Amino acid sequence: MYQRELDQRIAQALPKAVLLYGENDYLIDHYLALYKHKLDAYESHLSLYHDAYDFDQARNYLAQSSLFGGINLLIVRHARKIPKKELDTLVALANKNSDNYFLYAYEGSPSDARTLQASFSEKRGGVWVRFFEPNPREGVAILSQKAQQLGMEIDPYALTYLFELLNHNLALCAAELEKLAILPDKITRKEIDRLVYSTAPLAIESMLIDLFGKKPILETLHKLLELGEDEFSILRATQFFVQQIFLFHAHIRLHGHADSKAILGYKLPRQIEEQKASLALKVKSSTLLKIYEHLLSAELRLKQAGNFDRESLLYGMLIGIQIYL
C-alpha cells in the first residue's frame, strides 16, 4: 500500500505489524515516532537496529506480557532481510496479544522488499507500505507541516529553496528547520543562505555516479547551476572523481579487491565503496586515459571562455565523458 492508505488505516486503529521500506527515510522515521507517541512507548519500546537484531530476544520480548501491563512495541531496522520464518513468528506474536506491536523498517533495496510482503499480508494481520522520494510539491507540503509544528513563520518560497538547497533530503531539511526555529523572526532565503550548509558537494558526487552509470544527469546539473555552483567547482569535482575511479581501478587490478582505506587513506561507507568499485570495474584503463585528456582539454577551454560560454562548455564536457563510457 501507499502512504495515504496507511494514514487511513492508522486513523481507524494502529496496524499490529507493519513493514516500512522505500526511498524516503524521513517518512519511515516519522511513522516509527508516530507509533511511539500514540502508544506512549518512548521509554518502554525495544529497538533492535542492524547488528543488534537478535531473533530470540525479539521473540521473547513479544512472547511475554509487559511487566507493568503496558505496551510491547518492537522496532527492527535492518538493511538485510530477516528470514521469512522469523518474520512470520514475530508478526504472529504481534497479533496474538492486544498490547503487542511490531514495526520492521527495511533499509535494503526496495525491489528486494517484495519477498518480505508475504509475511505482512492482511491474512497474517500485517500491512506493508512503500515510501517514494517526494516531488517538490509533496516535499514542501511536508516541510510546511513541520514548520507549523515548530511554530515558526516561513514562506513557501523559502521552503522550496531549502528543499532544493539540501538536494530534496527531507531529513536534513527537517533538522535545519528545527535549528532555524530558534530565530525569533520570519525565516527567508537570506537566513537560509547564512545559516544552512548546502549539500551541493553530495549532489555533485551523486551526479557523477549517475554519469559513469550512463544515467541522465542534465536535470541534476541544471539544479546545481541554479543553486550557485560554478562551472569550475563542478570541473574540479569531476577531475577528483575520475582520479578516485582510476585509483580503485588500479587497486582492484593489482589486488583483486577494493579497499578504500588503502586506496584513499580513509574508509568509505560500505555502500559507497562497493559503488565506486563497481564503476571502476566497468571502465577500461584506455578509456580512463581518454577521459583524463578530455578533462584537461575542457579545463583549458573553460579558462579561455567568457562567462556566457562556460555553461554550454560544461554540458559538453560531461556529455563527452558519457560518450567515452
Buried (B, 14 or more C-beta within 10 A) or exposed (E): EEBEEBEEBBEEEBBBBBBBBBEBBBBBBBBBEBBBEEBEBEEBBBBBEEEEBEBEEBBEBBBEEBEEEBBBBBBBBBEEBBEEEBBBBBBBBBBEBEBBBBBBBBBEEEEEBEEBBBBBEEEBBBBBBBBEEBEEEBBBBBBBEBBEEBEBBBBEEBBBBBBBBBBBBBBBBBBBBBEBBEEEEEBBBEBBEEEBEBBBBEBBBBBBBBBBBEEEBEEBBEBBBEBEBBBEBBBBBBBEBBEBBBBBBBBBEEEEEBBBEEBBEEEBEEEEBEBBBBBBEEBEEEBBEBBBEBBEEBBEBBEEBEEEEBBEBBBEBBEBBBEBB
